[in-house]
Amino acid sequence: MYILKNAVTSIVRNKGRNLLIGIIVIVISCATAVTLAIRSSANSLIHSYENQYELSATIEIDRESMHNGMNKELTEEERQEQREKMEDIFSEASDISLDDIKNYGDSKLVKEYYYQNSIGVNSSDIESASMTESSDGRRMGNHGKGGFQNIDESDFTLTGYSTINAMNDFIQGRYTITSGEINSDMNSSSAVINNELASLNNIKVGDEIKFVDPKDDENEVKVKITGIFEEKSDTDEQMGMFANSANTIITNTTVIDKFLSKREDMKNTITPTFILKDKTVIEQFEKELKEKGLNEYLNVTTNLDQVEGATSTISNVATFATTFLIITLIIGGIVLFVINMINIRERKYEIGVLRTIGMKKRYLTLQFILELMIVSFIALLIGAGLGAASSVSVSNHLLQNEITNAQQERENINDHFGGRMDDRHVKGMNGIVSVQAVTSIDAVVDFKVLLNLLGIGLILTLISSTAAMISIQKFSPLTILKERS
């Protein structure tokens, strides 16, 4: 008890020196509190992002594998035969049925799945956007990226989506609604068309267009135009005076199913998207699809890079906070160590007197450590309070760019769909995180951060106290008193 009393007495007697130590510890603890709060909150936000971003997987042709399988040391005739064989393989590999998709989607590794289905159709109500004329006088048009050109001698590509979530061209901003909207009712007979096609045929929102099967005039479906979209594409990608999607009609799979129900052999191409549970199941999902009969020339690709890239800014903030924390602790520890060395040298005579009257080295060392711990503890509490008050504003300032980008992304997606998408659609879209999660970073000095701060303060105190431990063990009381005299 008397050691504690002596420590308190010494602190009061040496106010100036202990005030300097206290100020240094306050600065260190305040900076540490802010960096700990930012790092903790940033890591939580990264975890939140990863949970809210949907990890999607799609099936694509492994073109590289197909090309590598071609023997280049062949005659022109043999090369032509091989090319025709590869085209057959390509056609077989890309022929994924709806039953296949349901089979692949029926997995414990998949949370949900959706798809787009495309067919070629004609129409007597509108004229296709054409670049050239064929030798027989038939007008040939563009049919969109990944679409069909002259499938079943069709003028248009009718692409149906099973859900709003599947409309990646709109989500990513390649297509943008300029008039009207996309009907969120995926069972309706509605569609949206390219603005160039609409302009060419004087089509307005609310008009109805009848599309027919190129090989069966009785197989027809009438759709209502609810929106007009614009394609944003690079000039290099556009092959002619019209956009690649000029003859693409976007609808839902219900409309596509009406055509297919009347002619089962109608040519169609299905592109699936599977939402996986998390990134740890990617390899397992690929293996499962191969076991279920996925063609050897088909690969599973994911948006893992996009998901991880979405948190890069926040990860940089967390890394910066960690680096700053380490630097602060190193510099703070060195400063405190030096101050304690000076403090011990200034109090050599006091140490000599206490040792002469019989105080043991371990008690004397304990008193000096106790003095520093009392000062440090009070300063830590003050620093934690200041850190708590400033952590939110500091962290939000660092993340302001991320917050702004996330809010802008939400607004852009809403605009792409015509500005009428509600929260439940925007939040659920593949690869799109809920913006509410980043309206601010909740960087506060909570109980966990406070415990970490106290632990760091204790370690710093012990490290800086090694000066007292070493010096007191080496000092000889008689030598100290002789030097004093």
ZAKE-857913 format. One record per residue (C-alpha): chain; residue number from 1; z, x, y. Coordinates in Angstrom, 2 decimals. Layout:
BEGIN
[A, NUM, [Z, X, Y]]
...
//
This chain:
BEGIN
[A, 1, [0.00, 0.00, 0.00]]
[A, 2, [0.82, 2.84, 2.37]]
[A, 3, [-2.72, 4.22, 1.83]]
[A, 4, [-4.18, 0.96, 3.12]]
[A, 5, [-1.74, 1.02, 6.06]]
[A, 6, [-2.71, 4.58, 6.90]]
[A, 7, [-6.40, 3.69, 6.67]]
[A, 8, [-6.04, 0.75, 9.08]]
[A, 9, [-3.97, 2.87, 11.47]]
[A, 10, [-6.59, 5.62, 11.42]]
[A, 11, [-9.39, 3.09, 12.11]]
[A, 12, [-7.54, 1.70, 15.15]]
[A, 13, [-6.70, 5.18, 16.42]]
[A, 14, [-10.29, 6.42, 16.17]]
[A, 15, [-12.07, 3.43, 17.68]]
[A, 16, [-15.04, 5.32, 19.13]]
[A, 17, [-15.98, 7.12, 15.95]]
[A, 18, [-15.60, 4.03, 13.76]]
[A, 19, [-17.52, 1.92, 16.29]]
[A, 20, [-20.45, 4.35, 15.98]]
[A, 21, [-20.31, 4.11, 12.19]]
[A, 22, [-20.09, 0.32, 12.46]]
[A, 23, [-23.15, 0.10, 14.72]]
[A, 24, [-25.18, 2.23, 12.32]]
[A, 25, [-24.09, 0.11, 9.35]]
[A, 26, [-24.89, -3.09, 11.30]]
[A, 27, [-28.42, -1.87, 12.01]]
[A, 28, [-28.90, -0.82, 8.38]]
[A, 29, [-27.47, -4.04, 6.97]]
[A, 30, [-29.45, -6.23, 9.38]]
[A, 31, [-32.71, -4.50, 8.45]]
[A, 32, [-31.76, -4.62, 4.77]]
[A, 33, [-30.88, -8.32, 4.97]]
[A, 34, [-34.23, -9.16, 6.57]]
[A, 35, [-36.25, -7.11, 4.07]]
[A, 36, [-34.29, -8.48, 1.09]]
[A, 37, [-34.80, -12.04, 2.33]]
[A, 38, [-38.52, -11.49, 2.92]]
[A, 39, [-39.01, -9.84, -0.46]]
[A, 40, [-37.06, -12.52, -2.31]]
[A, 41, [-38.87, -15.37, -0.56]]
[A, 42, [-42.29, -13.73, -0.89]]
[A, 43, [-41.77, -13.28, -4.63]]
[A, 44, [-40.72, -16.92, -4.91]]
[A, 45, [-43.80, -17.97, -2.95]]
[A, 46, [-46.05, -15.88, -5.21]]
[A, 47, [-44.48, -17.58, -8.23]]
[A, 48, [-45.04, -20.95, -6.55]]
[A, 49, [-48.71, -20.10, -5.88]]
[A, 50, [-49.28, -19.06, -9.49]]
[A, 51, [-47.72, -22.31, -10.69]]
[A, 52, [-49.79, -24.47, -8.32]]
[A, 53, [-53.13, -22.68, -8.66]]
[A, 54, [-54.99, -24.00, -11.67]]
[A, 55, [-56.23, -21.30, -14.03]]
[A, 56, [-59.64, -22.57, -15.08]]
[A, 57, [-61.93, -21.38, -17.87]]
[A, 58, [-65.65, -22.08, -18.23]]
[A, 59, [-68.26, -21.27, -20.86]]
[A, 60, [-71.25, -19.18, -19.82]]
[A, 61, [-74.24, -17.52, -21.46]]
[A, 62, [-73.63, -13.84, -22.28]]
[A, 63, [-76.97, -12.69, -20.87]]
[A, 64, [-76.07, -9.02, -21.08]]
[A, 65, [-75.40, -9.30, -24.82]]
[A, 66, [-78.70, -11.13, -25.32]]
[A, 67, [-80.67, -8.50, -23.39]]
[A, 68, [-78.95, -5.65, -25.21]]
[A, 69, [-80.04, -7.22, -28.48]]
[A, 70, [-83.70, -6.85, -27.56]]
[A, 71, [-85.53, -3.86, -29.04]]
[A, 72, [-87.48, -2.20, -26.24]]
[A, 73, [-89.54, 0.07, -28.52]]
[A, 74, [-91.97, -2.63, -29.59]]
[A, 75, [-95.59, -3.48, -29.06]]
[A, 76, [-96.45, -6.12, -26.50]]
[A, 77, [-97.09, -8.68, -29.24]]
[A, 78, [-93.81, -7.91, -30.98]]
[A, 79, [-92.00, -8.02, -27.65]]
[A, 80, [-93.47, -11.47, -26.95]]
[A, 81, [-92.29, -12.71, -30.34]]
[A, 82, [-88.84, -11.33, -29.67]]
[A, 83, [-88.82, -12.93, -26.24]]
[A, 84, [-89.68, -16.32, -27.72]]
[A, 85, [-86.93, -15.85, -30.30]]
[A, 86, [-84.43, -15.03, -27.56]]
[A, 87, [-85.50, -18.15, -25.65]]
[A, 88, [-84.78, -20.22, -28.74]]
[A, 89, [-81.39, -18.54, -29.07]]
[A, 90, [-80.73, -19.18, -25.38]]
[A, 91, [-81.63, -22.86, -25.76]]
[A, 92, [-79.42, -23.19, -28.84]]
[A, 93, [-76.50, -21.35, -27.24]]
[A, 94, [-76.61, -23.44, -24.06]]
[A, 95, [-76.82, -26.73, -25.95]]
[A, 96, [-73.13, -27.71, -25.73]]
[A, 97, [-72.42, -31.33, -26.59]]
[A, 98, [-69.71, -33.63, -25.28]]
[A, 99, [-68.16, -33.60, -28.75]]
[A, 100, [-67.97, -29.79, -28.54]]
[A, 101, [-66.19, -30.00, -25.20]]
[A, 102, [-63.70, -32.53, -26.52]]
[A, 103, [-63.11, -30.28, -29.53]]
[A, 104, [-62.55, -27.22, -27.33]]
[A, 105, [-60.37, -29.20, -24.93]]
[A, 106, [-58.19, -30.49, -27.78]]
[A, 107, [-55.89, -27.48, -27.66]]
[A, 108, [-52.23, -26.87, -26.90]]
[A, 109, [-53.40, -24.10, -24.57]]
[A, 110, [-55.30, -26.55, -22.33]]
[A, 111, [-53.60, -28.83, -19.79]]
[A, 112, [-56.76, -30.81, -19.01]]
[A, 113, [-60.51, -30.47, -18.96]]
[A, 114, [-63.48, -31.97, -17.14]]
[A, 115, [-67.20, -31.41, -17.00]]
[A, 116, [-70.50, -32.03, -15.25]]
[A, 117, [-73.52, -33.47, -17.04]]
[A, 118, [-77.08, -33.17, -15.73]]
[A, 119, [-80.31, -34.95, -16.68]]
[A, 120, [-83.82, -35.18, -15.27]]
[A, 121, [-84.92, -38.52, -13.78]]
[A, 122, [-87.75, -40.08, -11.76]]
[A, 123, [-87.80, -42.74, -9.07]]
[A, 124, [-90.43, -44.99, -7.54]]
[A, 125, [-88.19, -45.66, -4.54]]
[A, 126, [-88.21, -42.16, -3.06]]
[A, 127, [-90.47, -39.11, -2.91]]
[A, 128, [-89.20, -35.73, -4.12]]
[A, 129, [-88.93, -32.77, -1.77]]
[A, 130, [-91.84, -30.58, -2.90]]
[A, 131, [-92.94, -27.03, -2.28]]
[A, 132, [-96.23, -26.96, -4.12]]
[A, 133, [-98.56, -29.07, -6.18]]
[A, 134, [-99.29, -28.46, -9.85]]
[A, 135, [-102.82, -28.08, -11.22]]
[A, 136, [-102.89, -31.76, -12.15]]
[A, 137, [-101.91, -32.81, -8.64]]
[A, 138, [-98.28, -33.53, -9.53]]
[A, 139, [-95.78, -32.52, -6.84]]
[A, 140, [-93.22, -29.94, -8.06]]
[A, 141, [-89.83, -29.84, -6.36]]
[A, 142, [-86.67, -27.79, -6.27]]
[A, 143, [-83.95, -28.91, -8.60]]
[A, 144, [-80.93, -26.99, -7.53]]
[A, 145, [-79.04, -23.95, -8.70]]
[A, 146, [-78.42, -24.25, -12.40]]
[A, 147, [-80.38, -27.51, -12.45]]
[A, 148, [-83.64, -28.51, -14.12]]
[A, 149, [-87.17, -27.92, -13.02]]
[A, 150, [-89.61, -30.35, -14.54]]
[A, 151, [-87.24, -31.38, -17.40]]
[A, 152, [-88.91, -34.20, -19.26]]
[A, 153, [-91.48, -34.05, -16.39]]
[A, 154, [-88.80, -35.27, -14.00]]
[A, 155, [-88.77, -35.20, -10.22]]
[A, 156, [-85.01, -35.18, -9.71]]
[A, 157, [-81.88, -33.72, -11.24]]
[A, 158, [-79.12, -36.27, -11.64]]
[A, 159, [-75.79, -34.43, -11.93]]
[A, 160, [-72.71, -36.42, -12.87]]
[A, 161, [-69.10, -35.23, -12.64]]
[A, 162, [-66.27, -36.51, -14.82]]
[A, 163, [-63.70, -36.09, -12.01]]
[A, 164, [-63.51, -35.09, -8.35]]
[A, 165, [-61.86, -31.85, -9.57]]
[A, 166, [-65.13, -30.79, -11.23]]
[A, 167, [-67.06, -30.75, -7.94]]
[A, 168, [-66.74, -27.01, -7.33]]
[A, 169, [-69.76, -26.86, -5.03]]
[A, 170, [-67.92, -29.14, -2.59]]
[A, 171, [-64.51, -27.53, -3.14]]
[A, 172, [-65.91, -24.06, -2.45]]
[A, 173, [-67.94, -25.28, 0.54]]
[A, 174, [-71.44, -24.72, -0.81]]
[A, 175, [-72.06, -28.44, -0.30]]
[A, 176, [-70.61, -30.38, 2.63]]
[A, 177, [-70.76, -34.11, 3.30]]
[A, 178, [-72.40, -34.72, 6.69]]
[A, 179, [-72.47, -38.51, 6.55]]
[A, 180, [-70.49, -41.02, 4.54]]
[A, 181, [-68.27, -39.83, 1.70]]
[A, 182, [-68.04, -39.18, -2.03]]
[A, 183, [-66.80, -42.23, -3.88]]
[A, 184, [-63.60, -41.21, -5.71]]
[A, 185, [-64.13, -44.06, -8.19]]
[A, 186, [-65.78, -42.18, -11.06]]
[A, 187, [-66.82, -45.43, -12.75]]
[A, 188, [-68.93, -46.72, -9.87]]
[A, 189, [-72.73, -46.70, -9.64]]
[A, 190, [-72.73, -44.51, -6.54]]
[A, 191, [-74.26, -41.17, -5.56]]
[A, 192, [-74.73, -38.70, -2.72]]
[A, 193, [-78.03, -36.99, -1.89]]
[A, 194, [-79.20, -33.93, 0.00]]
[A, 195, [-79.77, -34.40, 3.73]]
[A, 196, [-83.33, -33.02, 3.46]]
[A, 197, [-84.24, -35.57, 0.78]]
[A, 198, [-82.59, -38.31, 2.82]]
[A, 199, [-84.53, -37.30, 5.92]]
[A, 200, [-87.81, -37.12, 4.00]]
[A, 201, [-87.35, -40.68, 2.66]]
[A, 202, [-85.45, -42.16, 5.61]]
[A, 203, [-82.44, -42.83, 3.38]]
[A, 204, [-79.15, -43.89, 4.98]]
[A, 205, [-75.64, -44.40, 3.67]]
[A, 206, [-75.45, -47.81, 1.99]]
[A, 207, [-79.05, -47.79, 0.66]]
[A, 208, [-79.73, -48.35, -3.04]]
[A, 209, [-82.10, -46.24, -5.14]]
[A, 210, [-83.37, -46.92, -8.65]]
[A, 211, [-83.78, -43.96, -11.03]]
[A, 212, [-85.63, -44.14, -14.33]]
[A, 213, [-85.90, -42.14, -17.52]]
[A, 214, [-89.15, -40.09, -17.37]]
[A, 215, [-89.98, -41.14, -20.95]]
[A, 216, [-88.74, -44.72, -20.85]]
[A, 217, [-89.40, -46.90, -17.80]]
[A, 218, [-86.99, -49.55, -19.09]]
[A, 219, [-84.14, -47.05, -19.09]]
[A, 220, [-83.14, -47.34, -15.42]]
[A, 221, [-80.01, -47.28, -13.28]]
[A, 222, [-79.61, -48.33, -9.65]]
[A, 223, [-77.10, -46.37, -7.53]]
[A, 224, [-75.72, -46.92, -4.05]]
[A, 225, [-75.86, -43.96, -1.66]]
[A, 226, [-72.33, -43.45, -0.30]]
[A, 227, [-72.85, -40.04, 1.28]]
[A, 228, [-75.35, -37.41, 2.40]]
[A, 229, [-74.58, -33.72, 1.86]]
[A, 230, [-75.85, -30.45, 3.26]]
[A, 231, [-76.26, -27.24, 1.26]]
[A, 232, [-75.10, -23.97, 2.76]]
[A, 233, [-77.04, -21.21, 1.01]]
[A, 234, [-78.28, -17.73, 1.76]]
[A, 235, [-81.83, -17.50, 3.05]]
[A, 236, [-82.67, -15.06, 0.24]]
[A, 237, [-81.71, -17.67, -2.37]]
[A, 238, [-83.88, -20.43, -0.93]]
[A, 239, [-87.28, -20.52, -2.63]]
[A, 240, [-89.34, -22.54, -0.20]]
[A, 241, [-89.10, -24.87, 2.75]]
[A, 242, [-86.39, -27.03, 1.12]]
[A, 243, [-82.88, -26.15, -0.07]]
[A, 244, [-82.41, -25.51, -3.78]]
[A, 245, [-80.47, -28.75, -4.10]]
[A, 246, [-83.04, -30.86, -2.24]]
[A, 247, [-83.89, -32.90, -5.34]]
[A, 248, [-80.35, -32.95, -6.76]]
[A, 249, [-78.64, -36.33, -6.85]]
[A, 250, [-74.87, -36.08, -7.30]]
[A, 251, [-73.07, -38.90, -9.07]]
[A, 252, [-70.48, -39.39, -11.83]]
[A, 253, [-70.73, -39.15, -15.61]]
[A, 254, [-70.59, -42.94, -15.94]]
[A, 255, [-74.09, -43.14, -14.47]]
[A, 256, [-75.28, -40.33, -16.76]]
[A, 257, [-73.80, -42.10, -19.80]]
[A, 258, [-75.78, -45.25, -18.96]]
[A, 259, [-79.01, -43.28, -19.35]]
[A, 260, [-77.91, -41.41, -22.48]]
[A, 261, [-76.70, -44.58, -24.17]]
[A, 262, [-80.26, -45.94, -24.15]]
[A, 263, [-81.93, -42.70, -25.28]]
[A, 264, [-79.79, -40.30, -27.27]]
[A, 265, [-82.42, -37.53, -27.39]]
[A, 266, [-82.64, -37.39, -23.60]]
[A, 267, [-82.33, -33.76, -22.51]]
[A, 268, [-79.01, -33.03, -20.78]]
[A, 269, [-76.88, -30.00, -19.98]]
[A, 270, [-73.08, -30.13, -19.90]]
[A, 271, [-70.94, -27.58, -18.06]]
[A, 272, [-67.23, -27.80, -18.97]]
[A, 273, [-64.12, -26.58, -17.16]]
[A, 274, [-60.83, -26.13, -19.01]]
[A, 275, [-57.51, -25.88, -17.15]]
[A, 276, [-55.32, -23.44, -19.08]]
[A, 277, [-51.53, -23.51, -19.13]]
[A, 278, [-51.14, -19.97, -17.76]]
[A, 279, [-52.83, -16.56, -17.74]]
[A, 280, [-51.05, -15.39, -20.89]]
[A, 281, [-53.15, -17.70, -23.09]]
[A, 282, [-56.62, -16.54, -21.99]]
[A, 283, [-57.30, -14.26, -24.96]]
[A, 284, [-55.77, -16.76, -27.35]]
[A, 285, [-58.03, -19.51, -25.96]]
[A, 286, [-61.13, -17.35, -26.35]]
[A, 287, [-60.19, -16.60, -29.96]]
[A, 288, [-59.55, -20.29, -30.63]]
[A, 289, [-62.99, -21.31, -29.31]]
[A, 290, [-64.70, -18.70, -31.48]]
[A, 291, [-62.83, -20.09, -34.49]]
[A, 292, [-64.00, -23.59, -33.53]]
[A, 293, [-67.62, -22.43, -33.67]]
[A, 294, [-68.46, -21.25, -30.14]]
[A, 295, [-71.86, -19.56, -30.19]]
[A, 296, [-71.72, -15.75, -30.29]]
[A, 297, [-73.88, -15.58, -27.15]]
[A, 298, [-71.42, -17.67, -25.15]]
[A, 299, [-68.44, -16.21, -23.29]]
[A, 300, [-65.29, -17.69, -21.79]]
[A, 301, [-64.84, -16.77, -18.13]]
[A, 302, [-61.86, -17.58, -15.92]]
[A, 303, [-60.88, -17.62, -12.23]]
[A, 304, [-57.94, -15.25, -12.84]]
[A, 305, [-59.17, -12.81, -10.18]]
[A, 306, [-59.36, -15.65, -7.66]]
[A, 307, [-55.83, -16.84, -8.50]]
[A, 308, [-54.36, -13.35, -8.21]]
[A, 309, [-56.38, -12.62, -5.09]]
[A, 310, [-54.95, -15.71, -3.40]]
[A, 311, [-51.49, -14.10, -3.33]]
[A, 312, [-52.67, -10.67, -2.16]]
[A, 313, [-51.47, -11.16, 1.42]]
[A, 314, [-48.02, -12.28, 0.33]]
[A, 315, [-47.88, -9.47, -2.24]]
[A, 316, [-48.63, -7.00, 0.53]]
[A, 317, [-45.75, -8.43, 2.57]]
[A, 318, [-43.40, -8.09, -0.43]]
[A, 319, [-44.57, -4.50, -1.01]]
[A, 320, [-44.13, -3.67, 2.67]]
[A, 321, [-40.61, -5.14, 2.59]]
[A, 322, [-39.71, -3.08, -0.47]]
[A, 323, [-41.08, 0.12, 1.06]]
[A, 324, [-39.30, -0.53, 4.34]]
[A, 325, [-36.06, -1.23, 2.45]]
[A, 326, [-36.23, 2.07, 0.55]]
[A, 327, [-36.97, 4.04, 3.72]]
[A, 328, [-34.14, 2.29, 5.59]]
[A, 329, [-31.63, 3.02, 2.84]]
[A, 330, [-32.65, 6.68, 2.56]]
[A, 331, [-32.46, 7.28, 6.30]]
[A, 332, [-29.25, 5.24, 6.60]]
[A, 333, [-27.61, 7.09, 3.72]]
[A, 334, [-28.48, 10.48, 5.24]]
[A, 335, [-27.19, 9.46, 8.69]]
[A, 336, [-23.92, 8.15, 7.29]]
[A, 337, [-23.46, 11.26, 5.17]]
[A, 338, [-23.95, 13.53, 8.20]]
[A, 339, [-21.56, 11.46, 10.35]]
[A, 340, [-18.92, 11.61, 7.64]]
[A, 341, [-19.34, 15.37, 7.35]]
[A, 342, [-18.75, 15.66, 11.11]]
[A, 343, [-15.85, 13.21, 10.83]]
[A, 344, [-14.17, 15.28, 8.10]]
[A, 345, [-14.54, 18.52, 10.05]]
[A, 346, [-13.02, 16.90, 13.16]]
[A, 347, [-10.06, 15.71, 11.09]]
[A, 348, [-9.38, 18.96, 9.23]]
[A, 349, [-5.98, 19.40, 10.88]]
[A, 350, [-5.00, 15.81, 9.93]]
[A, 351, [-6.04, 16.55, 6.35]]
[A, 352, [-4.00, 19.79, 6.36]]
[A, 353, [-0.87, 18.01, 7.62]]
[A, 354, [-1.16, 15.20, 5.06]]
[A, 355, [-1.70, 17.68, 2.24]]
[A, 356, [1.27, 19.80, 3.45]]
[A, 357, [3.68, 16.85, 3.38]]
[A, 358, [2.67, 16.21, -0.21]]
[A, 359, [-0.17, 13.69, -0.24]]
[A, 360, [-2.29, 14.26, -3.31]]
[A, 361, [-6.00, 14.95, -3.00]]
[A, 362, [-7.04, 11.75, -4.79]]
[A, 363, [-4.92, 9.56, -2.48]]
[A, 364, [-6.22, 11.35, 0.57]]
[A, 365, [-9.81, 10.93, -0.65]]
[A, 366, [-9.11, 7.26, -1.39]]
[A, 367, [-7.81, 6.75, 2.17]]
[A, 368, [-10.96, 8.17, 3.74]]
[A, 369, [-13.17, 6.09, 1.44]]
[A, 370, [-11.07, 3.00, 2.21]]
[A, 371, [-11.48, 3.56, 5.96]]
[A, 372, [-15.26, 3.74, 5.60]]
[A, 373, [-15.35, 0.71, 3.32]]
[A, 374, [-13.32, -1.45, 5.72]]
[A, 375, [-15.57, -0.50, 8.65]]
[A, 376, [-18.70, -0.92, 6.51]]
[A, 377, [-17.61, -4.32, 5.13]]
[A, 378, [-17.01, -5.75, 8.60]]
[A, 379, [-20.32, -4.28, 9.82]]
[A, 380, [-22.13, -5.64, 6.73]]
[A, 381, [-20.95, -9.17, 7.48]]
[A, 382, [-22.10, -8.90, 11.08]]
[A, 383, [-25.43, -7.38, 10.01]]
[A, 384, [-25.93, -10.09, 7.38]]
[A, 385, [-25.39, -12.75, 10.03]]
[A, 386, [-27.89, -11.16, 12.37]]
[A, 387, [-30.33, -10.70, 9.47]]
[A, 388, [-29.97, -14.34, 8.45]]
[A, 389, [-30.72, -15.45, 11.99]]
[A, 390, [-33.83, -13.30, 12.34]]
[A, 391, [-35.26, -13.29, 8.79]]
[A, 392, [-37.12, -16.62, 9.06]]
[A, 393, [-38.86, -15.85, 12.35]]
[A, 394, [-39.73, -12.29, 11.31]]
[A, 395, [-41.13, -13.29, 7.91]]
[A, 396, [-43.07, -16.24, 9.32]]
[A, 397, [-44.60, -13.91, 11.90]]
[A, 398, [-45.70, -11.56, 9.11]]
[A, 399, [-47.14, -14.44, 7.09]]
[A, 400, [-48.66, -16.37, 9.99]]
[A, 401, [-52.18, -15.36, 8.98]]
[A, 402, [-51.59, -16.57, 5.41]]
[A, 403, [-50.13, -19.84, 6.63]]
[A, 404, [-53.04, -20.44, 9.01]]
[A, 405, [-55.63, -19.63, 6.34]]
[A, 406, [-54.02, -22.02, 3.85]]
[A, 407, [-53.91, -24.84, 6.37]]
[A, 408, [-57.53, -24.18, 7.35]]
[A, 409, [-58.57, -24.16, 3.68]]
[A, 410, [-57.09, -27.62, 3.19]]
[A, 411, [-58.90, -28.97, 6.26]]
[A, 412, [-62.18, -27.39, 5.15]]
[A, 413, [-62.02, -28.97, 1.70]]
[A, 414, [-61.29, -32.34, 3.25]]
[A, 415, [-64.35, -31.91, 5.50]]
[A, 416, [-66.56, -30.90, 2.54]]
[A, 417, [-65.85, -34.26, 0.91]]
[A, 418, [-66.46, -36.24, 4.07]]
[A, 419, [-62.99, -36.04, 5.63]]
[A, 420, [-61.58, -38.92, 3.61]]
[A, 421, [-59.93, -37.19, 0.67]]
[A, 422, [-56.25, -38.06, 0.29]]
[A, 423, [-53.47, -35.65, -0.70]]
[A, 424, [-53.51, -36.46, -4.40]]
[A, 425, [-57.15, -35.37, -4.67]]
[A, 426, [-56.90, -32.22, -2.56]]
[A, 427, [-53.69, -31.04, -4.25]]
[A, 428, [-55.08, -31.51, -7.72]]
[A, 429, [-58.33, -29.64, -7.22]]
[A, 430, [-59.09, -26.67, -9.37]]
[A, 431, [-58.04, -23.42, -7.72]]
[A, 432, [-56.58, -25.10, -4.63]]
[A, 433, [-52.91, -24.69, -3.84]]
[A, 434, [-50.92, -27.28, -1.96]]
[A, 435, [-50.70, -26.10, 1.63]]
[A, 436, [-47.21, -27.55, 2.03]]
[A, 437, [-46.00, -24.60, -0.04]]
[A, 438, [-46.84, -22.17, 2.76]]
[A, 439, [-46.09, -24.09, 5.94]]
[A, 440, [-43.26, -21.57, 6.33]]
[A, 441, [-41.58, -18.99, 4.18]]
[A, 442, [-37.99, -19.89, 3.44]]
[A, 443, [-36.65, -16.39, 4.10]]
[A, 444, [-32.89, -16.87, 4.37]]
[A, 445, [-29.95, -14.68, 3.44]]
[A, 446, [-28.72, -16.76, 0.54]]
[A, 447, [-25.89, -15.95, -1.88]]
[A, 448, [-28.13, -13.78, -4.06]]
[A, 449, [-29.37, -11.77, -1.09]]
[A, 450, [-25.79, -11.41, 0.18]]
[A, 451, [-24.64, -10.04, -3.17]]
[A, 452, [-27.51, -7.55, -3.15]]
[A, 453, [-26.61, -6.56, 0.40]]
[A, 454, [-22.94, -6.01, -0.47]]
[A, 455, [-23.96, -4.01, -3.53]]
[A, 456, [-26.26, -1.82, -1.42]]
[A, 457, [-23.51, -1.42, 1.19]]
[A, 458, [-21.03, -0.34, -1.48]]
[A, 459, [-23.48, 2.22, -2.87]]
[A, 460, [-24.21, 3.60, 0.61]]
[A, 461, [-20.49, 3.83, 1.32]]
[A, 462, [-19.82, 5.74, -1.89]]
[A, 463, [-22.76, 8.08, -1.29]]
[A, 464, [-21.75, 8.82, 2.28]]
[A, 465, [-18.13, 9.25, 1.14]]
[A, 466, [-19.09, 12.15, -1.08]]
[A, 467, [-18.75, 14.27, 2.06]]
[A, 468, [-15.05, 13.41, 2.15]]
[A, 469, [-14.65, 13.90, -1.59]]
[A, 470, [-16.24, 17.35, -1.57]]
[A, 471, [-14.55, 18.59, 1.60]]
[A, 472, [-11.07, 17.40, 0.76]]
[A, 473, [-11.22, 19.03, -2.66]]
[A, 474, [-12.20, 22.37, -1.07]]
[A, 475, [-9.83, 22.37, 1.90]]
[A, 476, [-6.65, 24.44, 1.59]]
[A, 477, [-3.82, 22.96, 3.72]]
[A, 478, [-2.32, 26.39, 4.55]]
[A, 479, [-5.68, 27.77, 5.62]]
[A, 480, [-6.28, 24.71, 7.81]]
[A, 481, [-2.89, 25.05, 9.53]]
[A, 482, [-3.34, 28.79, 10.08]]
[A, 483, [-6.75, 28.18, 11.67]]
[A, 484, [-5.14, 25.55, 13.91]]
[A, 485, [-2.44, 27.94, 15.06]]
//
